[in-house]
Amino acid sequence: MGVPKRRVSHARQGDRRAHHALTTPQLEECKHCKEQKRAHHACPTCGWYGGREAIRVKAARSREAGA
């Protein structure tokens, strides 16, 4: 089995993890409902993508009806 010969320093460890940072997803405006959505994804609010309805979004239930 491969076993490290020397301990990895904090600097080398940090260099290796330099690309592990999380970034916020890029958002754009939906052309149909004007809400923010992720690029190249169907709109979670209206379900439209590419000028047509790609997915059918369920109607939001009110809190009083569900409780």
C-alpha positions as CSV (number, residue, x, y, z in Angstrom):
1,M,0.0,0.0,0.0
2,G,1.1,3.5,-0.7
3,V,2.1,5.3,2.5
4,P,3.3,8.9,2.6
5,K,7.0,9.1,3.4
6,R,6.8,12.7,4.9
7,R,4.2,14.8,6.5
8,V,2.4,17.3,4.2
9,S,3.0,20.8,5.3
10,H,0.1,23.2,5.9
11,A,1.2,25.3,2.9
12,R,1.1,22.3,0.5
13,Q,-2.2,21.2,2.0
14,G,-3.6,24.7,1.4
15,D,-2.3,24.7,-2.2
16,R,-4.1,21.4,-2.9
17,R,-7.4,22.7,-1.4
18,A,-7.2,26.1,-3.2
19,H,-9.9,25.1,-5.7
20,H,-12.3,23.6,-3.1
21,A,-14.1,26.9,-2.4
22,L,-17.8,27.1,-3.0
23,T,-19.2,29.7,-5.3
24,T,-22.7,31.1,-5.7
25,P,-24.7,29.8,-8.7
26,Q,-25.0,32.2,-11.6
27,L,-28.6,33.5,-11.9
28,E,-30.4,35.1,-14.8
29,E,-33.9,36.4,-15.3
30,C,-36.5,34.0,-16.6
31,K,-37.9,35.4,-19.9
32,H,-41.4,34.2,-19.1
33,C,-42.1,35.2,-15.5
34,K,-39.1,37.5,-14.8
35,E,-38.0,35.6,-11.7
36,Q,-34.4,34.7,-11.0
37,K,-33.3,31.2,-12.2
38,R,-30.1,29.2,-12.8
39,A,-28.6,29.5,-16.2
40,H,-29.4,26.5,-18.6
41,H,-32.1,25.2,-16.2
42,A,-35.9,25.2,-16.3
43,C,-37.4,28.0,-14.2
44,P,-38.5,26.6,-10.8
45,T,-41.3,29.1,-10.6
46,C,-43.1,28.7,-13.9
47,G,-41.4,25.6,-15.4
48,W,-40.5,27.3,-18.7
49,Y,-37.2,26.7,-20.6
50,G,-36.2,27.6,-24.1
51,G,-39.5,29.4,-25.0
52,R,-41.8,26.4,-24.0
53,E,-43.1,24.8,-20.9
54,A,-40.5,22.2,-20.0
55,I,-41.9,20.9,-16.7
56,R,-45.3,21.2,-15.0
57,V,-45.0,23.1,-11.7
58,K,-47.5,22.1,-9.0
59,A,-49.6,24.9,-7.6
60,A,-48.5,26.2,-4.2
61,R,-50.8,25.1,-1.4
62,S,-51.8,27.7,1.2
63,R,-50.7,27.1,4.8
64,E,-54.3,27.1,6.1
65,A,-55.4,24.4,3.7
66,G,-52.4,22.1,4.4
67,A,-52.6,22.5,8.2
